[in-house]
Amino acid sequence: MPKREDIRRILIIGSGPIVIGQACEFDYSGTQACKALKEEGYRVILINSNPATIMTDPDFADRTYIEPITPEMVEAVIRKERPDALLPTLGGQTALNVAVKLAEEGILDRYGVEMIGASYEAIKKAEDRELFKESMERIGLRVPRSGCARSIDEAMKVLEGIEYPIIIRPSFTLGGTGGNIAYNREEFEEYVRLGLDSSPYREVLIEESLIGWKEFELEVMRDGRDNVVIICSIENLDPMGIHTGDSITVAPAQTLTDKEYQVMRDAALAIIREIGVDTGGSNIQFAVNPEDGRMMVIEMNPRVSRSSALASKATGFPIAKIAAKLAVGYSLDEIPNDITRKTPASFEPTIDYVVVKIPRFAFEKFPEADQTLTTQMKSVGEVMAIGRTFKESLHKAIRSLEIESYGLERRQEEMDRIRERLRTPNWERIWYIGEAMRRGMDVDEIHSLTSIDRWFLDQIRELVLLEESIRIKGDGLDRETLFRAKEWGFSDRYIAALLGLKEEDIRKRREELSIRPVYKRVDTCAAEFEAFTPYLYSSYERPFYKAGEGSGGDCEAQPTERRKVLILGGGPNRIGQGIEFDYCCVHASYALREEGIESIMVNCNPETVSTDYDTSDRLYFEPLTLEDVLNIVEKERPMGVILQFGGQTPLKLAVPLERHGVKVLGTPPDSIDRAEDRERFDQLLEDLGLKRPRSGVARSLEEAERVADLIGYPLMVRPSYVLGGRAMEIVHSREGLLRYISQAVKASPEHPILIDKFLEGAIELDVDAISDGERVVIGGVMEHIEEAGVHSGDSACSLPPYSVREEVVEEVCRQVRLIALELGVRGLINVQFAVINDDVYILEVNPRASRTIPFVSKAIGVPLAKLATKIMIGRSLEELGFTREVIPPYTCVKEAVFPFIKFPGVDTLLGPEMKSTGEVMGVDGTFGKAFAKSQIGAGNTLPSEGKVFISVRDEDKEAIVGVARDLVEAGFTIMATRGTARYLQERLIPAEPVNKVAEGRPHIVDHIKNGEVAMVINTPLGPTSHRDSYSIRRTALIYNVPYFTTIAGAKAAAKAIRAIKREGLDVKALQDYHEILKTAGRTRRV
Amino acid sequence: MVKKALLALSDGTVFEGYSFGAEGEVCGEVIFNTSLTGYQEILTDPSYRGQIVVMTYPHIGNYGTNHEDVESSRPWVEGFVVKEPCPCPSNFRSEASLDDYLKRYGIVGIAGIDTRALTRHIREEGAMEGVISTIDLDPESLVRKARQLPGLEGRDLVREVTCERPYKWTEGVWEPGRGYTVHCELNYRVVVYDFGVKFNILRNLTSAGCEVTVVPASTPAEEVLKMRPDGVMLSNGPGDPAAVTYAIENIRRLIGRVPIFGICLGHQLLALALGGRTYKLKFGHHGGNHPVMDLKTGKVEITVQNHGFAVDLDSLKGLAELTHINLNDRTVEGLSLKDHPLFSVQYHPEAGPGPHDSTYLFRRFVELMERCG
């Protein structure tokens, strides 16, 4: 069937901010969809609140709305753009939920918008668990015994007839939010309550647990002619009971016979037809009983999912792109397979390698969180590795994780503890399995503790045996053993550690023995057809030869003779390193291609746009370790490597790569070191005559006290050996300092602690700039909304600044220029300042792409990362036509999004340690409205009426008065704890006193739970009394009541509420904002 | 413990690996199969007579072997090539490891080689003769042996795999939890020419309600007609169809007198009987993911393929109607006649291993018999 001509304008809904369960895979799918539909000549309208995405770049859609993804906002876009069709299946659960709402409220009908891809009915059938169960029974498939409940009483009724353990899941959530396993009645009641709370429909599904069953997934595609194909089968190494997003998964399925696999395939075909997904991809999860092969259907996503992204990368079959084309009427056989060119997309990919995905967790950021893996997803990112065998792939995935692990390192615990770590699912289990084997535990026992299939355990056993043999051979390590180790994916670094050598020694020995990797192509067809796309992975394969002639390994890299540059990607998503860096890497690639230079991407994150095979000229899906990168460099011989876009991951490699003679493009690695090394940094600032907060280093308790007395409290303290704000704390007194040093971080000569003056009440400014070595142009100056002390990644910020004086901004820009020129920056630089009483202090200098680059680029309509790339290959800012700062006449607010809801027991307070997973952008004419949009986008929807609960510490009481007054004037009533209430009443602001939790019932938490509170403003009292107010914040979070924990946030909220009430909110496309800049953009003097 | 093995090809290429399965020296045409699962069905498919099979998926043997997943009474491949065989299989139905299974049936295997490189080599240079040996480890000597091999063209391998005497078949298709099924209501008498028949063809016929009698490949047409069948099935089988002249002759005498359904070799023989031509493909189709379009409905089925020869499309002009086409390389996948009740497909609707998309063809055969009955 040809493409549809009756529709011309198509609306695509993105997935919003990165949260646990919904990461950048939807940027990948949305970007593919936008490209595919534009290619077909449709007018693409996009709404997505996430500025860090590639898809929200103004070139990808015809009309790009960076607006909150709510039914109201989407309706506003529909009203403006009048799309003919809505494609809801590429923006994750967010898009699907909004689309369902739009359909239910009759908005789609009203504007004559047709839902394409999946109909409302199909979405309902797949998502409503009761309807889904009925559907499955109709086609003779079994689902776990279950029932729905909308209250505890109903839950109790469902309970009858189901045995423990029981899974409780809220309906219509993503990433299994609120999903839990109850082993007894007490837990059951608790989890039902939690589930009801987190379901937008206040409904939970209660079901029979299949703990210990094996879990499989199939990625299915269907076209309008009812052709159905399976793209990929995935087997979870971790059995049922662990969310698939938190499981180690393997493609293809390993332990199913063909007969069993075909039964599953038949079921998948029947399911997609019964549910009625018209066109596009779906993901179906199955459980299989390992004892007798019984199969049950767990769930189906009638849309592109995280697993679809994985399946796309694992097979080379671009599911999202094809799904978009199917949605506009094509059938699978009409779409060519890009990789083979000759064959159509109506086939089932077959692969000749093994793909392993390992999730990446961030528990170090949430020490209070329960680390047990359950049906509620907790991981923040993932890595994928490709190898010819499971062993090779597993090893490659482990070292891709960026957790300083290069193999199955030893675990030192006692045997009992190890047994415990095997029994209770946790992210380190794979290492504990290795350790248990080293200590002689057999596969059967490990299987009985973990329920992990023996096949996987046996693979690990073989790795441990080989490790043992390497260790025994020691210096006598022979070629055959070393080759086998490389074939099985052992890293040089791990082999070296086994032998007490250095990584470099193994590399040399390998070279002497000419043991080098070959590169193989991902081609969708196991080499049956020629692959035209250089999508490559490394492997160690034995060479073949012509009898009587020399031998050679079969390497398919076939490097070109062109000028080329290697771009190192950002690795797995984690807190502090997210999609922003992928955005920059992708831009680097586009820039190189524009300049006629071959772009070669190296990355290991399957969720990203950078690992799409058509983003760069060549793609190496490889770990970002020195060994793996050097191997690629040796194969490709690029003119240089770009590593300032990928965040910390590649940056760590700057110096080692340079030592190996690799040219690092852009800012020299020594400059990076000058900014990171504390002493050199101090020297730099001194030379330039710039100020930073007073600081010192302490190697003992006594020294710490001395330094503290010298500098004066409050202090910012942190260990010197961790990055990214970990274990950073603000201490206000000697007691605080002593507690920090005695409990949190021991100061020692090897591990000194760093002590900085904490500038209380300071305003932070964040500046992104670009330099070609001669000239520095400011990209953007952002004013943080939260005061200093909150990690810059967690703070909301406004571009341009909204309260700082122009002279201060100018001074800050002057300092950035000085530093950039002194450091010889070629590319991007980010500098963070604290401003107190108009005095400017430098907090941090990062001579590389920062997290805010995509936000700034979108705000000012200049693709900074692209320009920076061009500078790195020798162009000047003058040539590139970017010589003056652009200051928009509108305001852009970036707000952070947090994963607290996923971690019961974790407080929601912000501090120097970064905790956010993603961000949203709000754009509007005024700060108030832009901030309001950022809050709505972040899920912190501001109320327009009702009661606001206020409880603030004494220092904040004066500041809160204005906020309270504003709110009262806007028609709110105030409810406050006694102290705050009295303070407000004395200032003639009516405030109703309410009990604290400790003061007897009904208390504030009761009021929140009863839905009587529209908004919470609560600033914490200091570290020791945090727990008092903790239950308030946690309850507000669970009941989805907007809350603010800083005065600055509360002030901004009050402003925003007034702005909305006065003017309401409207939408405007990014393209229109950028149009304004052409005529009305201000520039600051250079 | 690890014993060296060599695989030498007739063009002089040599792969060094290690022995698995039985030890010894075997020869055959080296071809690759891209199925991810179903190695036991592949091993026992008589169509692989004369061939050394390379599995493109690296891990083979993961789920072991069992007494159910067989397509004939024993493995037929001449040799088996894998990257990494699995010594400790894991599946509730597994009864023996692949290694033990191959040893029991004397099938020589080689493991540890770069099977992707070998596959690419075959793709570029075409399927060619090869020798696997654990005895003669002199590469040049093995290459010499490979060069002397006759090749498949012009060879009748059917006589080596067909049954000796007729037999009845009663087992239906496999179902989870039940195994092979039993069917009581058998309404159509079908005679199956065994050119190397896969059990799954027989099982599918049984499940479709056919009372199945299998006869040797050389059974004269008259003898078959004497059995008063409602339909005749021409089975799959190994080697060059053009060499099986007696079968072509018999089929010619059946056309128009009884409904006929041909599969794979059976399809090629039918085409030859109708006056068409067959030719050898460069490296054949062996796998479970080939898209085939039913030209009547426009629908695409994902099919199981295993053939090294194909029917020449041009040679069919005016003789038969093209019903199915391979979307990868546009080769003939099915034909039928307007005026006679017969049809055939190049692929394997019986699956085993592979997807079940084409099972409808068995129903179509039953409908054809019904119309003619």
Interface residues (C-beta under 8 A of the other chain):
Chain A: R225 D226 N227 V229 S233 P252 A253 Q254 T255 L256 T257 D258 K259 E260 Y261 Q262 V263 R265 D266 P290 E291 D292 G293 R294 M295 S331 L332 D333 K342 T343 P344 S346 F347 E348 P349 T350 I351 D352 Y353 V354 R388 T389 F390 V443 D453 R454 W455 D458 K520 C525 A526 A527 E528 F529 E530 E541 R542 P543 F544 Y545 K546 A547 G548 E549 G553 D554 E556
Chain B: A8 G12 T13 V14 F15 E16 G17 F32 T34 S35 L36 T37 G38 Q40 E41 T56 Y57 P58 H59 N62 Y63 N66 E68 D69 K83 E84 C86 P87 C88 P89 S90 N91 F92 R93 G112 I113 D114 T115 R116 A117 L118 T119 R120 H121 R123 P139 E140 L142 V143 W174 P176 G177 G287 G288 N289 H290 P291 M293 G298 K299 V300 I302 L327 N328 D329 A351 G352 P353 G354 P355 H356
